[in-house]
């Protein structure tokens, strides 16, 4: 059984966004790390992970219904 999340990959990770990021199907219990590996996103490029607006890590498990945002390393000066 699959559930739906709203998945957004930002900046240099946008090229890995699925075709329908607002209705991305997951298997409940999948971790952010596993999901990114399935999408072909280099794990070292996923530095900031937000689930429902809260900062999380790669090993957080998703159940469905979440809003997930992933950002690459941010530079600036």
PQR file with spaces between the fields and no chain letter, atoms N, CA, C, O and H, PARSE charges and radii, in Angstrom:
ATOM       1  N    UNK     1       0.853   -1.181    0.000 -0.4000 1.5000
ATOM       2  CA   UNK     1       0.000    0.000    0.000 -0.0000 2.0000
ATOM       3  C    UNK     1       0.894    1.239    0.000  0.5500 1.7000
ATOM       4  O    UNK     1       1.891    1.291    0.720 -0.5500 1.4000
ATOM       5  N    UNK     2       0.537    2.225   -0.802 -0.4000 1.5000
ATOM       6  CA   UNK     2       1.346    3.444   -0.859 -0.0000 2.0000
ATOM       7  C    UNK     2       0.552    4.635   -0.334  0.5500 1.7000
ATOM       8  O    UNK     2      -0.679    4.641   -0.315 -0.5500 1.4000
ATOM       9  H    UNK     2      -0.273    2.183   -1.387  0.4000 1.0000
ATOM      10  N    UNK     3       1.302    5.630    0.087 -0.4000 1.5000
ATOM      11  CA   UNK     3       0.753    6.887    0.570 -0.0000 2.0000
ATOM      12  C    UNK     3       1.353    8.002   -0.271  0.5500 1.7000
ATOM      13  O    UNK     3       2.289    7.780   -1.038 -0.5500 1.4000
ATOM      14  H    UNK     3       2.301    5.625    0.071  0.4000 1.0000
ATOM      15  N    UNK     4       0.810    9.193   -0.121 -0.4000 1.5000
ATOM      16  CA   UNK     4       1.241   10.343   -0.918 -0.0000 2.0000
ATOM      17  C    UNK     4       1.917   11.372   -0.014  0.5500 1.7000
ATOM      18  O    UNK     4       1.462   11.637    1.099 -0.5500 1.4000
ATOM      19  H    UNK     4       0.050    9.373    0.502  0.4000 1.0000
ATOM      20  N    UNK     5       3.028   11.956   -0.522 -0.4000 1.5000
ATOM      21  CA   UNK     5       3.657   13.094    0.138 -0.0000 2.0000
ATOM      22  C    UNK     5       3.803   14.213   -0.882  0.5500 1.7000
ATOM      23  O    UNK     5       3.676   13.991   -2.086 -0.5500 1.4000
ATOM      24  H    UNK     5       3.398   11.741   -1.426  0.4000 1.0000
ATOM      25  N    UNK     6       4.067   15.408   -0.393 -0.4000 1.5000
ATOM      26  CA   UNK     6       4.388   16.567   -1.228 -0.0000 2.0000
ATOM      27  C    UNK     6       5.893   16.743   -1.114  0.5500 1.7000
ATOM      28  O    UNK     6       6.388   17.191   -0.080 -0.5500 1.4000
ATOM      29  H    UNK     6       4.170   15.589    0.586  0.4000 1.0000
ATOM      30  N    UNK     7       6.623   16.396   -2.160 -0.4000 1.5000
ATOM      31  CA   UNK     7       8.086   16.389   -2.149 -0.0000 2.0000
ATOM      32  C    UNK     7       8.615   17.507   -3.022  0.5500 1.7000
ATOM      33  O    UNK     7       8.228   17.628   -4.185 -0.5500 1.4000
ATOM      34  H    UNK     7       6.221   16.032   -3.000  0.4000 1.0000
ATOM      35  N    UNK     8       9.501   18.329   -2.469 -0.4000 1.5000
ATOM      36  CA   UNK     8      10.133   19.416   -3.222 -0.0000 2.0000
ATOM      37  C    UNK     8      11.636   19.369   -3.028  0.5500 1.7000
ATOM      38  O    UNK     8      12.136   19.367   -1.903 -0.5500 1.4000
ATOM      39  H    UNK     8       9.815   18.230   -1.525  0.4000 1.0000
ATOM      40  N    UNK     9      12.341   19.333   -4.136 -0.4000 1.5000
ATOM      41  CA   UNK     9      13.792   19.406   -4.141 -0.0000 2.0000
ATOM      42  C    UNK     9      14.160   20.772   -4.702  0.5500 1.7000
ATOM      43  O    UNK     9      13.654   21.162   -5.754 -0.5500 1.4000
ATOM      44  H    UNK     9      11.935   19.335   -5.050  0.4000 1.0000
ATOM      45  N    UNK    10      15.034   21.506   -4.014 -0.4000 1.5000
ATOM      46  CA   UNK    10      15.306   22.893   -4.344 -0.0000 2.0000
ATOM      47  C    UNK    10      16.706   23.108   -4.907  0.5500 1.7000
ATOM      48  O    UNK    10      17.601   22.277   -4.750 -0.5500 1.4000
ATOM      49  H    UNK    10      15.444   21.190   -3.159  0.4000 1.0000
ATOM      50  N    UNK    11      16.864   24.260   -5.574 -0.4000 1.5000
ATOM      51  CA   UNK    11      18.140   24.735   -6.128 -0.0000 2.0000
ATOM      52  C    UNK    11      18.734   23.679   -7.063  0.5500 1.7000
ATOM      53  O    UNK    11      18.066   23.247   -8.002 -0.5500 1.4000
ATOM      54  H    UNK    11      16.138   24.936   -5.702  0.4000 1.0000
ATOM      55  N    UNK    12      19.969   23.262   -6.821 -0.4000 1.5000
ATOM      56  CA   UNK    12      20.634   22.325   -7.737 -0.0000 2.0000
ATOM      57  C    UNK    12      20.031   20.923   -7.701  0.5500 1.7000
ATOM      58  O    UNK    12      20.364   20.088   -8.542 -0.5500 1.4000
ATOM      59  H    UNK    12      20.512   23.613   -6.058  0.4000 1.0000
ATOM      60  N    UNK    13      19.148   20.656   -6.737 -0.4000 1.5000
ATOM      61  CA   UNK    13      18.497   19.341   -6.659 -0.0000 2.0000
ATOM      62  C    UNK    13      17.202   19.274   -7.463  0.5500 1.7000
ATOM      63  O    UNK    13      16.611   18.202   -7.589 -0.5500 1.4000
ATOM      64  H    UNK    13      18.878   21.334   -6.053  0.4000 1.0000
ATOM      65  N    UNK    14      16.753   20.405   -8.011 -0.4000 1.5000
ATOM      66  CA   UNK    14      15.481   20.444   -8.744 -0.0000 2.0000
ATOM      67  C    UNK    14      15.423   19.441   -9.884  0.5500 1.7000
ATOM      68  O    UNK    14      14.353   18.928  -10.211 -0.5500 1.4000
ATOM      69  H    UNK    14      17.233   21.277   -7.909  0.4000 1.0000
ATOM      70  N    UNK    15      16.565   19.163  -10.485 -0.4000 1.5000
ATOM      71  CA   UNK    15      16.569   18.239  -11.629 -0.0000 2.0000
ATOM      72  C    UNK    15      16.147   16.819  -11.222  0.5500 1.7000
ATOM      73  O    UNK    15      15.815   16.002  -12.081 -0.5500 1.4000
ATOM      74  H    UNK    15      17.435   19.580  -10.220  0.4000 1.0000
ATOM      75  N    UNK    16      16.160   16.527   -9.919 -0.4000 1.5000
ATOM      76  CA   UNK    16      15.739   15.212   -9.424 -0.0000 2.0000
ATOM      77  C    UNK    16      14.273   15.167   -9.011  0.5500 1.7000
ATOM      78  O    UNK    16      13.784   14.109   -8.616 -0.5500 1.4000
ATOM      79  H    UNK    16      16.430   17.190   -9.222  0.4000 1.0000
ATOM      80  N    UNK    17      13.556   16.298   -9.094 -0.4000 1.5000
ATOM      81  CA   UNK    17      12.142   16.313   -8.717 -0.0000 2.0000
ATOM      82  C    UNK    17      11.368   15.299   -9.557  0.5500 1.7000
ATOM      83  O    UNK    17      11.572   15.221  -10.769 -0.5500 1.4000
ATOM      84  H    UNK    17      13.954   17.158   -9.415  0.4000 1.0000
ATOM      85  N    UNK    18      10.491   14.530   -8.936 -0.4000 1.5000
ATOM      86  CA   UNK    18       9.664   13.600   -9.713 -0.0000 2.0000
ATOM      87  C    UNK    18       8.656   14.370  -10.569  0.5500 1.7000
ATOM      88  O    UNK    18       8.452   15.569  -10.375 -0.5500 1.4000
ATOM      89  H    UNK    18      10.326   14.594   -7.952  0.4000 1.0000
ATOM      90  N    UNK    19       8.035   13.678  -11.505 -0.4000 1.5000
ATOM      91  CA   UNK    19       7.095   14.319  -12.429 -0.0000 2.0000
ATOM      92  C    UNK    19       5.938   14.998  -11.708  0.5500 1.7000
ATOM      93  O    UNK    19       5.516   16.081  -12.112 -0.5500 1.4000
ATOM      94  H    UNK    19       8.200   12.705  -11.663  0.4000 1.0000
ATOM      95  N    UNK    20       5.429   14.397  -10.677 -0.4000 1.5000
ATOM      96  CA   UNK    20       4.318   14.962   -9.903 -0.0000 2.0000
ATOM      97  C    UNK    20       4.739   15.071   -8.440  0.5500 1.7000
ATOM      98  O    UNK    20       4.326   14.251   -7.620 -0.5500 1.4000
ATOM      99  H    UNK    20       5.772   13.517  -10.349  0.4000 1.0000
ATOM     100  N    UNK    21       5.556   16.073   -8.098 -0.4000 1.5000
ATOM     101  CA   UNK    21       6.095   16.142   -6.735 -0.0000 2.0000
ATOM     102  C    UNK    21       5.040   16.354   -5.653  0.5500 1.7000
ATOM     103  O    UNK    21       5.256   15.986   -4.499 -0.5500 1.4000
ATOM     104  H    UNK    21       5.892   16.739   -8.763  0.4000 1.0000
ATOM     105  N    UNK    22       3.898   16.944   -6.016 -0.4000 1.5000
ATOM     106  CA   UNK    22       2.867   17.180   -4.998 -0.0000 2.0000
ATOM     107  C    UNK    22       2.031   15.944   -4.712  0.5500 1.7000
ATOM     108  O    UNK    22       1.236   15.938   -3.772 -0.5500 1.4000
ATOM     109  H    UNK    22       3.722   17.243   -6.954  0.4000 1.0000
ATOM     110  N    UNK    23       2.198   14.906   -5.505 -0.4000 1.5000
ATOM     111  CA   UNK    23       1.503   13.642   -5.270 -0.0000 2.0000
ATOM     112  C    UNK    23       2.481   12.477   -5.436  0.5500 1.7000
ATOM     113  O    UNK    23       2.205   11.524   -6.164 -0.5500 1.4000
ATOM     114  H    UNK    23       2.844   14.911   -6.269  0.4000 1.0000
ATOM     115  N    UNK    24       3.616   12.563   -4.760 -0.4000 1.5000
ATOM     116  CA   UNK    24       4.643   11.533   -4.863 -0.0000 2.0000
ATOM     117  C    UNK    24       4.286   10.350   -3.957  0.5500 1.7000
ATOM     118  O    UNK    24       4.086   10.518   -2.754 -0.5500 1.4000
ATOM     119  H    UNK    24       3.841   13.337   -4.168  0.4000 1.0000
ATOM     120  N    UNK    25       4.208    9.166   -4.543 -0.4000 1.5000
ATOM     121  CA   UNK    25       3.817    7.963   -3.801 -0.0000 2.0000
ATOM     122  C    UNK    25       5.016    7.358   -3.080  0.5500 1.7000
ATOM     123  O    UNK    25       6.094    7.208   -3.656 -0.5500 1.4000
ATOM     124  H    UNK    25       4.370    9.029   -5.520  0.4000 1.0000
ATOM     125  N    UNK    26       4.811    7.016   -1.814 -0.4000 1.5000
ATOM     126  CA   UNK    26       5.832    6.348   -1.010 -0.0000 2.0000
ATOM     127  C    UNK    26       5.227    5.122   -0.342  0.5500 1.7000
ATOM     128  O    UNK    26       4.008    4.987   -0.247 -0.5500 1.4000
ATOM     129  H    UNK    26       3.935    7.138   -1.346  0.4000 1.0000
ATOM     130  N    UNK    27       6.092    4.241    0.115 -0.4000 1.5000
ATOM     131  CA   UNK    27       5.677    3.135    0.963 -0.0000 2.0000
ATOM     132  C    UNK    27       5.805    3.622    2.400  0.5500 1.7000
ATOM     133  O    UNK    27       6.886    4.067    2.784 -0.5500 1.4000
ATOM     134  H    UNK    27       7.083    4.352    0.038  0.4000 1.0000
ATOM     135  N    UNK    28       4.756    3.560    3.210 -0.4000 1.5000
ATOM     136  CA   UNK    28       4.858    4.013    4.598 -0.0000 2.0000
ATOM     137  C    UNK    28       6.041    3.360    5.309  0.5500 1.7000
ATOM     138  O    UNK    28       6.257    2.153    5.202 -0.5500 1.4000
ATOM     139  H    UNK    28       3.877    3.199    2.898  0.4000 1.0000
ATOM     140  N    UNK    29       6.805    4.180    6.038 -0.4000 1.5000
ATOM     141  CA   UNK    29       7.975    3.700    6.750 -0.0000 2.0000
ATOM     142  C    UNK    29       9.274    3.946    6.026  0.5500 1.7000
ATOM     143  O    UNK    29      10.346    3.784    6.609 -0.5500 1.4000
ATOM     144  H    UNK    29       6.629    5.161    6.125  0.4000 1.0000
ATOM     145  N    UNK    30       9.202    4.343    4.743 -0.4000 1.5000
ATOM     146  CA   UNK    30      10.424    4.629    3.989 -0.0000 2.0000
ATOM     147  C    UNK    30      11.127    5.833    4.619  0.5500 1.7000
ATOM     148  O    UNK    30      10.473    6.776    5.064 -0.5500 1.4000
ATOM     149  H    UNK    30       8.331    4.475    4.270  0.4000 1.0000
ATOM     150  N    UNK    31      12.456    5.796    4.653 -0.4000 1.5000
ATOM     151  CA   UNK    31      13.200    6.935    5.188 -0.0000 2.0000
ATOM     152  C    UNK    31      13.479    7.929    4.065  0.5500 1.7000
ATOM     153  O    UNK    31      13.406    7.592    2.883 -0.5500 1.4000
ATOM     154  H    UNK    31      12.987    5.030    4.291  0.4000 1.0000
ATOM     155  N    UNK    32      13.795    9.145    4.456 -0.4000 1.5000
ATOM     156  CA   UNK    32      14.163   10.159    3.458 -0.0000 2.0000
ATOM     157  C    UNK    32      15.382    9.671    2.681  0.5500 1.7000
ATOM     158  O    UNK    32      15.448    9.845    1.464 -0.5500 1.4000
ATOM     159  H    UNK    32      13.854    9.419    5.416  0.4000 1.0000
ATOM     160  N    UNK    33      16.345    9.064    3.367 -0.4000 1.5000
ATOM     161  CA   UNK    33      17.545    8.541    2.700 -0.0000 2.0000
ATOM     162  C    UNK    33      17.166    7.544    1.606  0.5500 1.7000
ATOM     163  O    UNK    33      17.637    7.658    0.474 -0.5500 1.4000
ATOM     164  H    UNK    33      16.292    8.923    4.356  0.4000 1.0000
ATOM     165  N    UNK    34      16.319    6.569    1.937 -0.4000 1.5000
ATOM     166  CA   UNK    34      15.903    5.557    0.961 -0.0000 2.0000
ATOM     167  C    UNK    34      15.191    6.191   -0.225  0.5500 1.7000
ATOM     168  O    UNK    34      15.425    5.815   -1.373 -0.5500 1.4000
ATOM     169  H    UNK    34      15.937    6.477    2.857  0.4000 1.0000
ATOM     170  N    UNK    35      14.325    7.150    0.056 -0.4000 1.5000
ATOM     171  CA   UNK    35      13.575    7.818   -1.002 -0.0000 2.0000
ATOM     172  C    UNK    35      14.522    8.564   -1.941  0.5500 1.7000
ATOM     173  O    UNK    35      14.365    8.487   -3.160 -0.5500 1.4000
ATOM     174  H    UNK    35      14.134    7.456    0.988  0.4000 1.0000
ATOM     175  N    UNK    36      15.500    9.284   -1.391 -0.4000 1.5000
ATOM     176  CA   UNK    36      16.450   10.022   -2.215 -0.0000 2.0000
ATOM     177  C    UNK    36      17.295    9.074   -3.056  0.5500 1.7000
ATOM     178  O    UNK    36      17.582    9.366   -4.217 -0.5500 1.4000
ATOM     179  H    UNK    36      15.627    9.346   -0.401  0.4000 1.0000
ATOM     180  N    UNK    37      17.695    7.947   -2.483 -0.4000 1.5000
ATOM     181  CA   UNK    37      18.457    6.964   -3.255 -0.0000 2.0000
ATOM     182  C    UNK    37      17.636    6.441   -4.423  0.5500 1.7000
ATOM     183  O    UNK    37      18.174    6.247   -5.513 -0.5500 1.4000
ATOM     184  H    UNK    37      17.462    7.710   -1.540  0.4000 1.0000
ATOM     185  N    UNK    38      16.339    6.208   -4.214 -0.4000 1.5000
ATOM     186  CA   UNK    38      15.466    5.739   -5.288 -0.0000 2.0000
ATOM     187  C    UNK    38      15.358    6.767   -6.406  0.5500 1.7000
ATOM     188  O    UNK    38      15.224    6.409   -7.576 -0.5500 1.4000
ATOM     189  H    UNK    38      15.903    6.365   -3.329  0.4000 1.0000
ATOM     190  N    UNK    39      15.418    8.058   -6.040 -0.4000 1.5000
ATOM     191  CA   UNK    39      15.326    9.137   -7.032 -0.0000 2.0000
ATOM     192  C    UNK    39      16.666    9.441   -7.697  0.5500 1.7000
ATOM     193  O    UNK    39      16.721   10.230   -8.641 -0.5500 1.4000
ATOM     194  H    UNK    39      15.526    8.349   -5.090  0.4000 1.0000
ATOM     195  N    UNK    40      17.743    8.826   -7.217 -0.4000 1.5000
ATOM     196  CA   UNK    40      19.062    9.068   -7.794 -0.0000 2.0000
ATOM     197  C    UNK    40      19.747   10.327   -7.278  0.5500 1.7000
ATOM     198  O    UNK    40      20.696   10.816   -7.892 -0.5500 1.4000
ATOM     199  H    UNK    40      17.698    8.185   -6.451  0.4000 1.0000
ATOM     200  N    UNK    41      19.268   10.855   -6.151 -0.4000 1.5000
ATOM     201  CA   UNK    41      19.865   12.058   -5.571 -0.0000 2.0000
ATOM     202  C    UNK    41      21.104   11.652   -4.785  0.5500 1.7000
ATOM     203  O    UNK    41      21.019   10.784   -3.917 -0.5500 1.4000
ATOM     204  H    UNK    41      18.497   10.458   -5.653  0.4000 1.0000
ATOM     205  N    UNK    42      22.272   12.269   -5.073 -0.4000 1.5000
ATOM     206  CA   UNK    42      23.462   11.965   -4.268 -0.0000 2.0000
ATOM     207  C    UNK    42      23.220   12.387   -2.817  0.5500 1.7000
ATOM     208  O    UNK    42      22.914   13.549   -2.548 -0.5500 1.4000
ATOM     209  H    UNK    42      22.341   12.975   -5.778  0.4000 1.0000
ATOM     210  N    UNK    43      23.355   11.452   -1.898 -0.4000 1.5000
ATOM     211  CA   UNK    43      23.035   11.699   -0.485 -0.0000 2.0000
ATOM     212  C    UNK    43      23.842   12.865    0.077  0.5500 1.7000
ATOM     213  O    UNK    43      23.321   13.646    0.873 -0.5500 1.4000
ATOM     214  H    UNK    43      23.604   10.508   -2.117  0.4000 1.0000
ATOM     215  N    UNK    44      25.093   12.993   -0.322 -0.4000 1.5000
ATOM     216  CA   UNK    44      25.925   14.079    0.203 -0.0000 2.0000
ATOM     217  C    UNK    44      25.446   15.457   -0.245  0.5500 1.7000
ATOM     218  O    UNK    44      25.861   16.469    0.321 -0.5500 1.4000
ATOM     219  H    UNK    44      25.516   12.358   -0.969  0.4000 1.0000
ATOM     220  N    UNK    45      24.581   15.506   -1.248 -0.4000 1.5000
ATOM     221  CA   UNK    45      24.036   16.780   -1.734 -0.0000 2.0000
ATOM     222  C    UNK    45      22.781   17.206   -0.975  0.5500 1.7000
ATOM     223  O    UNK    45      22.329   18.341   -1.127 -0.5500 1.4000
ATOM     224  H    UNK    45      24.244   14.684   -1.708  0.4000 1.0000
ATOM     225  N    UNK    46      22.215   16.326   -0.167 -0.4000 1.5000
ATOM     226  CA   UNK    46      20.999   16.645    0.600 -0.0000 2.0000
ATOM     227  C    UNK    46      21.416   17.088    1.994  0.5500 1.7000
ATOM     228  O    UNK    46      21.638   16.258    2.876 -0.5500 1.4000
ATOM     229  H    UNK    46      22.582   15.404   -0.043  0.4000 1.0000
ATOM     230  N    UNK    47      21.521   18.394    2.190 -0.4000 1.5000
ATOM     231  CA   UNK    47      22.038   18.913    3.460 -0.0000 2.0000
ATOM     232  C    UNK    47      20.949   19.381    4.414  0.5500 1.7000
ATOM     233  O    UNK    47      21.061   19.172    5.622 -0.5500 1.4000
ATOM     234  H    UNK    47      21.341   19.068    1.474  0.4000 1.0000
ATOM     235  N    UNK    48      19.911   20.002    3.905 -0.4000 1.5000
ATOM     236  CA   UNK    48      18.827   20.488    4.759 -0.0000 2.0000
ATOM     237  C    UNK    48      17.550   19.746    4.397  0.5500 1.7000
ATOM     238  O    UNK    48      17.106   19.772    3.250 -0.5500 1.4000
ATOM     239  H    UNK    48      19.820   20.172    2.923  0.4000 1.0000
ATOM     240  N    UNK    49      16.971   19.088    5.385 -0.4000 1.5000
ATOM     241  CA   UNK    49      15.748   18.313    5.179 -0.0000 2.0000
ATOM     242  C    UNK    49      14.683   18.858    6.117  0.5500 1.7000
ATOM     243  O    UNK    49      14.879   18.943    7.329 -0.5500 1.4000
ATOM     244  H    UNK    49      17.332   19.067    6.317  0.4000 1.0000
ATOM     245  N    UNK    50      13.552   19.225    5.526 -0.4000 1.5000
ATOM     246  CA   UNK    50      12.425   19.716    6.315 -0.0000 2.0000
ATOM     247  C    UNK    50      11.220   18.817    6.073  0.5500 1.7000
ATOM     248  O    UNK    50      10.866   18.537    4.927 -0.5500 1.4000
ATOM     249  H    UNK    50      13.393   19.155    4.541  0.4000 1.0000
ATOM     250  N    UNK    51      10.593   18.369    7.152 -0.4000 1.5000
ATOM     251  CA   UNK    51       9.365   17.578    7.076 -0.0000 2.0000
ATOM     252  C    UNK    51       8.309   18.355    7.856  0.5500 1.7000
ATOM     253  O    UNK    51       8.430   18.565    9.063 -0.5500 1.4000
ATOM     254  H    UNK    51      10.880   18.597    8.082  0.4000 1.0000
ATOM     255  N    UNK    52       7.276   18.773    7.136 -0.4000 1.5000
ATOM     256  CA   UNK    52       6.213   19.605    7.715 -0.0000 2.0000
ATOM     257  C    UNK    52       6.783   20.842    8.413  0.5500 1.7000
ATOM     258  O    UNK    52       6.309   21.251    9.473 -0.5500 1.4000
ATOM     259  H    UNK    52       7.178   18.602    6.156  0.4000 1.0000
ATOM     260  N    UNK    53       7.807   21.425    7.795 -0.4000 1.5000
ATOM     261  CA   UNK    53       8.384   22.672    8.289 -0.0000 2.0000
ATOM     262  C    UNK    53       9.388   22.507    9.417  0.5500 1.7000
ATOM     263  O    UNK    53       9.917   23.501    9.914 -0.5500 1.4000
ATOM     264  H    UNK    53       8.192   21.093    6.934  0.4000 1.0000
ATOM     265  N    UNK    54       9.663   21.274    9.835 -0.4000 1.5000
ATOM     266  CA   UNK    54      10.615   21.028   10.919 -0.0000 2.0000
ATOM     267  C    UNK    54      11.874   20.375   10.377  0.5500 1.7000
ATOM     268  O    UNK    54      11.794   19.454    9.565 -0.5500 1.4000
ATOM     269  H    UNK    54       9.233   20.466    9.431  0.4000 1.0000
ATOM     270  N    UNK    55      13.043   20.845   10.820 -0.4000 1.5000
ATOM     271  CA   UNK    55      14.312   20.283   10.360 -0.0000 2.0000
ATOM     272  C    UNK    55      14.442   18.847   10.864  0.5500 1.7000
ATOM     273  O    UNK    55      14.245   18.567   12.047 -0.5500 1.4000
ATOM     274  H    UNK    55      13.107   21.594   11.480  0.4000 1.0000
ATOM     275  N    UNK    56      14.770   17.961    9.959 -0.4000 1.5000
ATOM     276  CA   UNK    56      14.914   16.531   10.272 -0.0000 2.0000
ATOM     277  C    UNK    56      16.212   16.020    9.656  0.5500 1.7000
ATOM     278  O    UNK    56      16.943   16.769    9.008 -0.5500 1.4000
ATOM     279  H    UNK    56      14.929   18.188    8.998  0.4000 1.0000
ATOM     280  N    UNK    57      16.492   14.716    9.870 -0.4000 1.5000
ATOM     281  CA   UNK    57      17.680   14.132    9.260 -0.0000 2.0000
ATOM     282  C    UNK    57      17.269   13.088    8.222  0.5500 1.7000
ATOM     283  O    UNK    57      16.085   12.819    8.018 -0.5500 1.4000
ATOM     284  H    UNK    57      15.898   14.107   10.396  0.4000 1.0000
ATOM     285  N    UNK    58      18.276   12.512    7.575 -0.4000 1.5000
ATOM     286  CA   UNK    58      18.023   11.566    6.488 -0.0000 2.0000
ATOM     287  C    UNK    58      17.311   10.289    6.938  0.5500 1.7000
ATOM     288  O    UNK    58      16.702    9.600    6.120 -0.5500 1.4000
ATOM     289  H    UNK    58      19.238   12.730    7.741  0.4000 1.0000
ATOM     290  N    UNK    59      17.383    9.976    8.212 -0.4000 1.5000
ATOM     291  CA   UNK    59      16.838    8.710    8.678 -0.0000 2.0000
ATOM     292  C    UNK    59      15.421    8.810    9.235  0.5500 1.7000
ATOM     293  O    UNK    59      14.917    7.854    9.823 -0.5500 1.4000
ATOM     294  H    UNK    59      17.877   10.537    8.876  0.4000 1.0000
ATOM     295  N    UNK    60      14.775    9.966    9.054 -0.4000 1.5000
ATOM     296  CA   UNK    60      13.389   10.099    9.503 -0.0000 2.0000
ATOM     297  C    UNK    60      12.499    9.244    8.591  0.5500 1.7000
ATOM     298  O    UNK    60      12.648    9.254    7.369 -0.5500 1.4000
ATOM     299  H    UNK    60      15.184   10.743    8.576  0.4000 1.0000
ATOM     300  N    UNK    61      11.585    8.515    9.201 -0.4000 1.5000
ATOM     301  CA   UNK    61      10.646    7.674    8.450 -0.0000 2.0000
ATOM     302  C    UNK    61       9.407    8.491    8.101  0.5500 1.7000
ATOM     303  O    UNK    61       8.923    9.287    8.905 -0.5500 1.4000
ATOM     304  H    UNK    61      11.463    8.507   10.193  0.4000 1.0000
ATOM     305  N    UNK    62       8.907    8.280    6.896 -0.4000 1.5000
ATOM     306  CA   UNK    62       7.711    8.979    6.415 -0.0000 2.0000
ATOM     307  C    UNK    62       6.526    8.019    6.456  0.5500 1.7000
ATOM     308  O    UNK    62       6.680    6.817    6.239 -0.5500 1.4000
ATOM     309  H    UNK    62       9.300    7.633    6.242  0.4000 1.0000
ATOM     310  N    UNK    63       5.345    8.560    6.734 -0.4000 1.5000
ATOM     311  CA   UNK    63       4.155    7.705    6.798 -0.0000 2.0000
ATOM     312  C    UNK    63       3.128    8.054    5.735  0.5500 1.7000
ATOM     313  O    UNK    63       2.245    7.252    5.432 -0.5500 1.4000
ATOM     314  H    UNK    63       5.219    9.537    6.910  0.4000 1.0000
ATOM     315  N    UNK    64       3.242    9.257    5.163 -0.4000 1.5000
ATOM     316  CA   UNK    64       2.286    9.727    4.171 -0.0000 2.0000
ATOM     317  C    UNK    64       1.617   10.989    4.662  0.5500 1.7000
ATOM     318  O    UNK    64       1.356   11.137    5.856 -0.5500 1.4000
ATOM     319  H    UNK    64       3.960    9.908    5.409  0.4000 1.0000
ATOM     320  N    UNK    65       1.339   11.895    3.751 -0.4000 1.5000
ATOM     321  CA   UNK    65       0.700   13.145    4.092 -0.0000 2.0000
ATOM     322  C    UNK    65       1.670   14.273    4.423  0.5500 1.7000
ATOM     323  O    UNK    65       1.245   15.414    4.606 -0.5500 1.4000
ATOM     324  H    UNK    65       1.551   11.775    2.781  0.4000 1.0000
ATOM     325  N    UNK    66       2.959   13.976    4.504 -0.4000 1.5000
ATOM     326  CA   UNK    66       3.930   15.003    4.862 -0.0000 2.0000
ATOM     327  C    UNK    66       4.272   15.919    3.681  0.5500 1.7000
ATOM     328  O    UNK    66       4.102   15.572    2.512 -0.5500 1.4000
ATOM     329  H    UNK    66       3.304   13.049    4.355  0.4000 1.0000
ATOM     330  N    UNK    67       4.760   17.100    4.051 -0.4000 1.5000
ATOM     331  CA   UNK    67       5.393   18.014    3.097 -0.0000 2.0000
ATOM     332  C    UNK    67       6.883   17.910    3.356  0.5500 1.7000
ATOM     333  O    UNK    67       7.344   18.184    4.464 -0.5500 1.4000
ATOM     334  H    UNK    67       4.898   17.382    5.000  0.4000 1.0000
ATOM     335  N    UNK    68       7.641   17.514    2.342 -0.4000 1.5000
ATOM     336  CA   UNK    68       9.078   17.290    2.489 -0.0000 2.0000
ATOM     337  C    UNK    68       9.824   18.233    1.552  0.5500 1.7000
ATOM     338  O    UNK    68       9.549   18.279    0.353 -0.5500 1.4000
ATOM     339  H    UNK    68       7.266   17.291    1.442  0.4000 1.0000
ATOM     340  N    UNK    69      10.766   18.982    2.109 -0.4000 1.5000
ATOM     341  CA   UNK    69      11.611   19.871    1.316 -0.0000 2.0000
ATOM     342  C    UNK    69      13.064   19.512    1.555  0.5500 1.7000
ATOM     343  O    UNK    69      13.493   19.334    2.695 -0.5500 1.4000
ATOM     344  H    UNK    69      10.989   18.945    3.083  0.4000 1.0000
ATOM     345  N    UNK    70      13.821   19.407    0.465 -0.4000 1.5000
ATOM     346  CA   UNK    70      15.232   19.043    0.553 -0.0000 2.0000
ATOM     347  C    UNK    70      16.054   20.125   -0.151  0.5500 1.7000
ATOM     348  O    UNK    70      15.767   20.508   -1.285 -0.5500 1.4000
ATOM     349  H    UNK    70      13.473   19.551   -0.461  0.4000 1.0000
ATOM     350  N    UNK    71      17.082   20.607    0.553 -0.4000 1.5000
ATOM     351  CA   UNK    71      17.958   21.654    0.016 -0.0000 2.0000
ATOM     352  C    UNK    71      19.398   21.160   -0.041  0.5500 1.7000
ATOM     353  O    UNK    71      19.821   20.383    0.815 -0.5500 1.4000
ATOM     354  H    UNK    71      17.315   20.296    1.475  0.4000 1.0000
ATOM     355  N    UNK    72      20.159   21.607   -1.048 -0.4000 1.5000
ATOM     356  CA   UNK    72      21.582   21.283   -1.106 -0.0000 2.0000
ATOM     357  C    UNK    72      22.356   22.184   -0.133  0.5500 1.7000
ATOM     358  O    UNK    72      21.761   23.045    0.515 -0.5500 1.4000
ATOM     359  H    UNK    72      19.816   22.239   -1.743  0.4000 1.0000
ATOM     360  N    UNK    73      23.671   21.994   -0.028 -0.4000 1.5000
ATOM     361  CA   UNK    73      24.463   22.898    0.811 -0.0000 2.0000
ATOM     362  C    UNK    73      24.264   24.325    0.326  0.5500 1.7000
ATOM     363  O    UNK    73      24.191   24.582   -0.876 -0.5500 1.4000
ATOM     364  H    UNK    73      24.155   21.295   -0.554  0.4000 1.0000
ATOM     365  N    UNK    74      24.179   25.243    1.271 -0.4000 1.5000
ATOM     366  CA   UNK    74      23.944   26.641    0.944 -0.0000 2.0000
ATOM     367  C    UNK    74      25.229   27.409    1.169  0.5500 1.7000
ATOM     368  O    UNK    74      25.845   27.322    2.231 -0.5500 1.4000
ATOM     369  H    UNK    74      24.239   25.034    2.247  0.4000 1.0000
ATOM     370  N    UNK    75      25.628   28.170    0.149 -0.4000 1.5000
ATOM     371  CA   UNK    75      26.824   28.993    0.275 -0.0000 2.0000
ATOM     372  C    UNK    75      26.444   30.443    0.259  0.5500 1.7000
ATOM     373  O    UNK    75      25.331   30.808   -0.121 -0.5500 1.4000
ATOM     374  H    UNK    75      25.128   28.241   -0.714  0.4000 1.0000
ATOM     375  N    UNK    76      27.344   31.238    0.661 -0.4000 1.5000
ATOM     376  CA   UNK    76      27.076   32.667    0.641 -0.0000 2.0000
ATOM     377  C    UNK    76      28.219   33.413    1.261  0.5500 1.7000
ATOM     378  O    UNK    76      29.163   32.821    1.785 -0.5500 1.4000
ATOM     379  H    UNK    76      28.247   30.941    0.969  0.4000 1.0000
ATOM     380  N    UNK    77      28.127   34.691    1.199 -0.4000 1.5000
ATOM     381  CA   UNK    77      29.234   35.456    1.735 -0.0000 2.0000
ATOM     382  C    UNK    77      28.797   36.717    2.246  0.5500 1.7000
ATOM     383  O    UNK    77      29.610   37.498    2.742 -0.5500 1.4000
ATOM     384  H    UNK    77      27.360   35.172    0.774  0.4000 1.0000
